[in-house]
């Protein structure tokens, strides 16, 4: 690592002030903060600034503001090619090199389970924090995870909190996690930090709740840093500020807290302002870039190995795989169904993460497959009724409307939505399997992922008590796809009419 934890000195100084009861005269001050999140891919690309540029921007700001705070909103231990192999260890190392001050725990930090999060926290030279999640077994915070920190500048004490979306237990199957009421926990911990000397309290969150506005209005917190917005936004609420990062993670926020002193009362007053900065073209930090290239070099020989040529275009853009039939998803589900000899296969669009388009003639590599399927999901086979499939496909349509990752793709199944009818109308949905109308009472065999068969993404209807492949014999989804591709000299997946709307007709 390039340096020791820079935030520890700030905390030690503050603890001495509080414990010794030292008082300081009211002084004016300017506090500068950089906030960013959702940068799971360390390398620079056409759409991703990468961590070297992020480090370069942060270091340039530190030249101007030596006491700069850097807060990370999380959502970065996955998904990426390398994290699927080392489960996010490289990301913690790079963030250590970047000398960030704190990181909030987002849902994605639970991709590889609670034990992995605890391990990553032990490696970090900065606190990972969440105030509303605890270990269900011990009813205590997870080992190494902070419920809030006090930090200090020369004249000001700052409290920093993090909270995590309550849907983490469903979206990422965090089975060992208990979720506490997030507003209640924020109030409780913000008040604790105030009692311990915090003059400014900052909350980081990976989701939005309208009740957050009340936390700003009543002064529970002074600044909220969020990561769950379609567009960058800065909203003044009372004397506080609500900053939300949009979908483009290349935009960082530069925040300034101005503290002045009322000449009559000698009381300190604060005002907060923020602006977004696109770091896409910022000069990279050379040391972090060297560290990234070291990681990349160890992967190149494996990841660049060619697998097969696709003679058709493959579109894995987020908006496509979460709303429409996808040729890549057709290819994937076909490989899953063949591998376990199931009647049908289903997978959620949120499992496909490449967010790109491969032109006809592209030779797929292991890097491509790793980027598309970064999660360590395995393929299961279970028994399921026709009624369960119908219920799952109704839920999938709701996911389409919201562009959520729970939108389902299938193999050997045609789903036709009559969207002019009410979703509860019996004629809203028509399904055929193996070319025959679905039988609600019939038992079908289903190939899907361990994530979905456990009720992930809220699709509990896909859960089954009859598992046909034990966990120790389940293969990784991406390994099954790679073998399927290696068995072929070329592929030409296409849109076949597996998912139809209104009067669309399937290809004959």
Secondary structure, DSSP 8 states (H G I E B T S, - for coil): --S--THHHHHHHHHHHHHHT-------EEEEEEEE------S--SS--HHHHHHHHHHHHHHH-TT-EEEE----S-SSTTHHHHTTHHHHHHHHHHT-SEEE--GGGGTT-HHHHHHHHHH-SSEEE-SSEEETTTTB--TTEES-EEEE-SS-EEEEEEE--TTHHHHS--TTEEE--HHHHHHHHHHHHHHTT-SEEEEEESS--TTHHHHHHTTS-SEEEE---SS-EEEEETTEEEEE--S-TTEEEEEEEEEEE-TTT--EEEEEEEEEEE-TT----HHHHHHHHHHHHHHHHHHT-EEEEESS-EE--HHHHTTS--HHHHHHHHHHHHHHT-SEEEEEGGG-----EE-TT-EEEHHHHHHH--S--BEEEEEEEHHHHHHHHHHHHHHHHHT-TT-EEEESEEEEE-TTS-TTSTTSEEEEETTEE--TT-EEEEEEEHHHHTTGGG-GGG--S-BSS-GGG--BHHHHHHHHHHT-SEE-----SSEEETT-----
